[in-house]
Amino acid sequence: MDERTQIDALAREHKLPMVHSISSLEAGSLISYAVHYEDLFRRAAGYVDRILKGTRPGDLPIEQPTKFELVINAKVARTLGITIPRPMLLRADRVIE
């Protein structure tokens, strides 16, 4: 069991909601708000392409992530007795039932 899973297990035991910046909803976190990694990987491929075509890495601009993902674990919310407001559920990119 990794540290994140242990922390989530302790949080559930003590009825504390966990919010992570990385998706660990399988481990029992309530909410994850994080960079959309698929989008980052896609953008990184463009950088690799430019480097392979001869652009020096130092000449490439530094970019900030532009796409984020909000995931809510409704099952954990029910277990903790937390009601997630409907507007937040509608705003989520994904809701785990």
N, CA and C atoms as a LAMMPS dump frame, in Angstrom:
ITEM: TIMESTEP
0
ITEM: NUMBER OF ATOMS
291
ITEM: BOX BOUNDS ff ff ff
-5.0000000000000000e+02 5.0000000000000000e+02
-5.0000000000000000e+02 5.0000000000000000e+02
-5.0000000000000000e+02 5.0000000000000000e+02
ITEM: ATOMS id mol type element x y z
1 1 1 N 0.856 -1.177 0
2 1 2 C 0 0 0
3 1 3 C 0.906 1.246 0
4 2 1 N 0.686 2.151 -0.934
5 2 2 C 1.511 3.354 -0.986
6 2 3 C 1.015 4.39 0.029
7 3 1 N 1.804 5.45 0.202
8 3 2 C 1.494 6.465 1.213
9 3 3 C 0.148 7.139 0.969
10 4 1 N -0.137 7.441 -0.294
11 4 2 C -1.399 8.128 -0.603
12 4 3 C -2.586 7.263 -0.216
13 5 1 N -2.498 5.968 -0.472
14 5 2 C -3.578 5.05 -0.116
15 5 3 C -3.729 4.977 1.4
16 6 1 N -2.607 4.967 2.123
17 6 2 C -2.66 4.938 3.588
18 6 3 C -3.303 6.217 4.141
19 7 1 N -2.923 7.344 3.572
20 7 2 C -3.498 8.619 4.021
21 7 3 C -4.993 8.641 3.759
22 8 1 N -5.413 8.182 2.581
23 8 2 C -6.837 8.146 2.255
24 8 3 C -7.589 7.198 3.188
25 9 1 N -6.984 6.071 3.518
26 9 2 C -7.629 5.12 4.43
27 9 3 C -7.809 5.743 5.815
28 10 1 N -6.797 6.439 6.307
29 10 2 C -6.914 7.12 7.599
30 10 3 C -7.962 8.22 7.558
31 11 1 N -8.004 8.943 6.466
32 11 2 C -8.998 10.007 6.326
33 11 3 C -10.412 9.428 6.361
34 12 1 N -10.637 8.311 5.655
35 12 2 C -11.962 7.676 5.663
36 12 3 C -12.298 7.187 7.075
37 13 1 N -11.323 6.585 7.746
38 13 2 C -11.537 6.07 9.1
39 13 3 C -11.976 7.185 10.051
40 14 1 N -11.416 8.372 9.86
41 14 2 C -11.732 9.503 10.73
42 14 3 C -12.757 10.458 10.113
43 15 1 N -13.38 9.997 9.003
44 15 2 C -14.431 10.763 8.314
45 15 3 C -13.968 12.158 7.882
46 16 1 N -12.765 12.214 7.307
47 16 2 C -12.21 13.467 6.792
48 16 3 C -12.174 13.408 5.267
49 17 1 N -12.74 14.398 4.588
50 17 2 C -12.681 14.395 3.117
51 17 3 C -11.273 14.744 2.642
52 18 1 N -10.824 14.055 1.604
53 18 2 C -9.497 14.309 1.037
54 18 3 C -9.657 14.933 -0.344
55 19 1 N -8.867 15.957 -0.59
56 19 2 C -8.821 16.606 -1.89
57 19 3 C -7.385 16.528 -2.365
58 20 1 N -7.197 16.027 -3.575
59 20 2 C -5.853 15.867 -4.109
60 20 3 C -5.678 16.669 -5.39
61 21 1 N -4.432 17.009 -5.641
62 21 2 C -4.126 17.683 -6.903
63 21 3 C -3.797 16.668 -7.984
64 22 1 N -3.727 15.419 -7.596
65 22 2 C -3.543 14.347 -8.567
66 22 3 C -4.667 13.35 -8.363
67 23 1 N -5.038 12.701 -9.411
68 23 2 C -6.188 11.811 -9.329
69 23 3 C -5.847 10.557 -8.534
70 24 1 N -6.429 10.444 -7.355
71 24 2 C -6.279 9.225 -6.561
72 24 3 C -7.651 8.8 -6.071
73 25 1 N -8.623 8.996 -6.91
74 25 2 C -9.993 8.711 -6.511
75 25 3 C -10.225 7.219 -6.316
76 26 1 N -9.408 6.404 -6.965
77 26 2 C -9.541 4.961 -6.769
78 26 3 C -9.164 4.601 -5.337
79 27 1 N -8.278 5.412 -4.725
80 27 2 C -7.842 5.165 -3.359
81 27 3 C -8.832 5.712 -2.338
82 28 1 N -9.813 6.488 -2.783
83 28 2 C -10.851 6.957 -1.886
84 28 3 C -10.878 8.44 -1.622
85 29 1 N -10.223 9.228 -2.42
86 29 2 C -10.293 10.679 -2.253
87 29 3 C -11.674 11.173 -2.662
88 30 1 N -12.074 12.295 -2.097
89 30 2 C -13.381 12.867 -2.405
90 30 3 C -13.344 13.652 -3.716
91 31 1 N -12.329 14.508 -3.857
92 31 2 C -12.24 15.377 -5.025
93 31 3 C -10.807 15.432 -5.522
94 32 1 N -10.68 15.509 -6.824
95 32 2 C -9.374 15.731 -7.438
96 32 3 C -9.512 16.903 -8.402
97 33 1 N -8.618 17.862 -8.258
98 33 2 C -8.567 18.967 -9.212
99 33 3 C -7.125 19.037 -9.671
100 34 1 N -6.901 18.706 -10.926
101 34 2 C -5.529 18.562 -11.396
102 34 3 C -5.402 18.912 -12.861
103 35 1 N -4.175 19.044 -13.267
104 35 2 C -3.85 19.245 -14.673
105 35 3 C -4.39 18.049 -15.45
106 36 1 N -4.9 18.302 -16.633
107 36 2 C -5.376 17.224 -17.509
108 36 3 C -4.14 16.639 -18.192
109 37 1 N -3.669 15.499 -17.68
110 37 2 C -2.39 14.939 -18.126
111 37 3 C -2.386 14.554 -19.598
112 38 1 N -3.492 14.072 -20.107
113 38 2 C -3.55 13.707 -21.522
114 38 3 C -3.247 14.922 -22.4
115 39 1 N -3.777 16.075 -22.005
116 39 2 C -3.508 17.308 -22.743
117 39 3 C -2.024 17.686 -22.656
118 40 1 N -1.43 17.53 -21.468
119 40 2 C -0.002 17.827 -21.318
120 40 3 C 0.853 16.928 -22.214
121 41 1 N 0.529 15.647 -22.246
122 41 2 C 1.308 14.711 -23.066
123 41 3 C 1.181 15.06 -24.546
124 42 1 N -0.018 15.434 -24.946
125 42 2 C -0.244 15.813 -26.345
126 42 3 C 0.601 17.039 -26.702
127 43 1 N 0.627 18.016 -25.803
128 43 2 C 1.417 19.218 -26.042
129 43 3 C 2.911 18.916 -26.018
130 44 1 N 3.318 17.984 -25.168
131 44 2 C 4.733 17.608 -25.108
132 44 3 C 5.178 16.976 -26.425
133 45 1 N 4.28 16.257 -27.076
134 45 2 C 4.61 15.646 -28.368
135 45 3 C 4.969 16.713 -29.391
136 46 1 N 4.295 17.853 -29.327
137 46 2 C 4.621 18.962 -30.227
138 46 3 C 6.021 19.487 -29.975
139 47 1 N 6.415 19.535 -28.712
140 47 2 C 7.777 19.956 -28.379
141 47 3 C 8.797 18.976 -28.922
142 48 1 N 8.536 17.694 -28.727
143 48 2 C 9.453 16.661 -29.225
144 48 3 C 9.588 16.774 -30.736
145 49 1 N 8.478 16.973 -31.415
146 49 2 C 8.495 17.116 -32.871
147 49 3 C 9.379 18.287 -33.289
148 50 1 N 9.227 19.416 -32.617
149 50 2 C 10.022 20.594 -32.968
150 50 3 C 11.511 20.37 -32.696
151 51 1 N 11.83 19.674 -31.604
152 51 2 C 13.231 19.383 -31.287
153 51 3 C 13.829 18.449 -32.329
154 52 1 N 13.064 17.426 -32.714
155 52 2 C 13.563 16.482 -33.719
156 52 3 C 13.749 17.15 -35.081
157 53 1 N 13.015 18.233 -35.31
158 53 2 C 13.16 18.966 -36.57
159 53 3 C 14.247 20.04 -36.497
160 54 1 N 14.953 20.101 -35.343
161 54 2 C 16.11 20.975 -35.264
162 54 3 C 16.024 22.171 -34.337
163 55 1 N 14.883 22.43 -33.765
164 55 2 C 14.772 23.561 -32.839
165 55 3 C 15.525 23.223 -31.558
166 56 1 N 16.317 24.156 -31.091
167 56 2 C 17.046 23.939 -29.836
168 56 3 C 16.056 23.998 -28.682
169 57 1 N 16.154 23.085 -27.718
170 57 2 C 15.222 23.099 -26.587
171 57 3 C 15.198 24.444 -25.857
172 58 1 N 16.339 25.117 -25.764
173 58 2 C 16.396 26.405 -25.093
174 58 3 C 15.642 27.5 -25.824
175 59 1 N 15.344 27.275 -27.101
176 59 2 C 14.605 28.267 -27.886
177 59 3 C 13.089 28.088 -27.795
178 60 1 N 12.653 27.002 -27.186
179 60 2 C 11.212 26.746 -27.069
180 60 3 C 10.64 27.524 -25.88
181 61 1 N 9.446 28.054 -26.025
182 61 2 C 8.84 28.804 -24.915
183 61 3 C 8.409 27.868 -23.786
184 62 1 N 8.407 28.408 -22.589
185 62 2 C 7.886 27.668 -21.44
186 62 3 C 6.374 27.895 -21.423
187 63 1 N 5.625 26.819 -21.31
188 63 2 C 4.167 26.924 -21.313
189 63 3 C 3.591 26.467 -19.981
190 64 1 N 2.531 27.112 -19.579
191 64 2 C 1.782 26.714 -18.39
192 64 3 C 0.642 25.789 -18.816
193 65 1 N 0.236 24.876 -17.94
194 65 2 C -0.931 24.058 -18.267
195 65 3 C -2.148 24.96 -18.485
196 66 1 N -2.988 24.566 -19.416
197 66 2 C -4.18 25.362 -19.705
198 66 3 C -5.477 24.592 -19.475
199 67 1 N -5.365 23.279 -19.34
200 67 2 C -6.567 22.467 -19.162
201 67 3 C -6.464 21.711 -17.834
202 68 1 N -7.506 21.852 -17.023
203 68 2 C -7.559 21.189 -15.73
204 68 3 C -8.807 20.311 -15.671
205 69 1 N -8.807 19.367 -14.744
206 69 2 C -9.912 18.414 -14.651
207 69 3 C -10.399 18.323 -13.204
208 70 1 N -11.698 18.488 -13.018
209 70 2 C -12.325 18.335 -11.713
210 70 3 C -13.075 17.008 -11.71
211 71 1 N -12.687 16.129 -10.777
212 71 2 C -13.328 14.829 -10.65
213 71 3 C -13.847 14.701 -9.224
214 72 1 N -15.093 14.285 -9.095
215 72 2 C -15.735 14.132 -7.787
216 72 3 C -16.13 12.682 -7.599
217 73 1 N -15.811 12.135 -6.429
218 73 2 C -16.186 10.762 -6.107
219 73 3 C -17.44 10.819 -5.235
220 74 1 N -18.598 10.66 -5.859
221 74 2 C -19.882 10.744 -5.156
222 74 3 C -20.047 9.603 -4.156
223 75 1 N -19.436 8.475 -4.451
224 75 2 C -19.526 7.331 -3.543
225 75 3 C -18.853 7.662 -2.205
226 76 1 N -17.69 8.294 -2.258
227 76 2 C -16.994 8.697 -1.033
228 76 3 C -17.802 9.776 -0.309
229 77 1 N -18.393 10.701 -1.051
230 77 2 C -19.214 11.75 -0.441
231 77 3 C -20.358 11.131 0.366
232 78 1 N -21.028 10.142 -0.227
233 78 2 C -22.124 9.472 0.491
234 78 3 C -21.594 8.777 1.739
235 79 1 N -20.455 8.107 1.634
236 79 2 C -19.87 7.408 2.78
237 79 3 C -19.555 8.372 3.922
238 80 1 N -19.095 9.574 3.568
239 80 2 C -18.735 10.574 4.574
240 80 3 C -19.93 11.414 5.018
241 81 1 N -21.092 11.219 4.377
242 81 2 C -22.271 11.994 4.723
243 81 3 C -22.198 13.427 4.223
244 82 1 N -21.464 13.631 3.121
245 82 2 C -21.303 14.967 2.552
246 82 3 C -22.201 15.097 1.328
247 83 1 N -22.917 16.21 1.248
248 83 2 C -23.725 16.488 0.072
249 83 3 C -22.957 17.45 -0.816
250 84 1 N -22.649 17.015 -2.019
251 84 2 C -21.963 17.87 -2.984
252 84 3 C -23.026 18.739 -3.659
253 85 1 N -22.869 20.055 -3.641
254 85 2 C -23.866 20.926 -4.277
255 85 3 C -24.04 20.599 -5.765
256 86 1 N -25.271 20.623 -6.218
257 86 2 C -25.582 20.29 -7.613
258 86 3 C -24.766 21.124 -8.615
259 87 1 N -24.605 22.441 -8.411
260 87 2 C -23.802 23.209 -9.377
261 87 3 C -22.361 22.688 -9.5
262 88 1 N -21.823 22.203 -8.391
263 88 2 C -20.465 21.659 -8.438
264 88 3 C -20.44 20.337 -9.201
265 89 1 N -21.461 19.503 -8.984
266 89 2 C -21.537 18.24 -9.725
267 89 3 C -21.676 18.497 -11.224
268 90 1 N -22.469 19.505 -11.58
269 90 2 C -22.649 19.83 -12.998
270 90 3 C -21.366 20.381 -13.613
271 91 1 N -20.564 21.017 -12.814
272 91 2 C -19.332 21.609 -13.289
273 91 3 C -18.192 20.603 -13.426
274 92 1 N -18.322 19.47 -12.726
275 92 2 C -17.265 18.449 -12.73
276 92 3 C -17.08 17.855 -14.125
277 93 1 N -15.842 17.534 -14.44
278 93 2 C -15.551 16.854 -15.707
279 93 3 C -15.977 15.392 -15.636
280 94 1 N -15.919 14.851 -14.404
281 94 2 C -16.287 13.448 -14.239
282 94 3 C -16.779 13.271 -12.813
283 95 1 N -17.857 12.483 -12.644
284 95 2 C -18.382 12.141 -11.331
285 95 3 C -18.376 10.629 -11.233
286 96 1 N -17.727 10.134 -10.182
287 96 2 C -17.678 8.686 -9.955
288 96 3 C -18.839 8.329 -9.03
289 97 1 N -19.717 7.46 -9.52
290 97 2 C -20.901 7.064 -8.746
291 97 3 C -20.63 5.877 -7.888
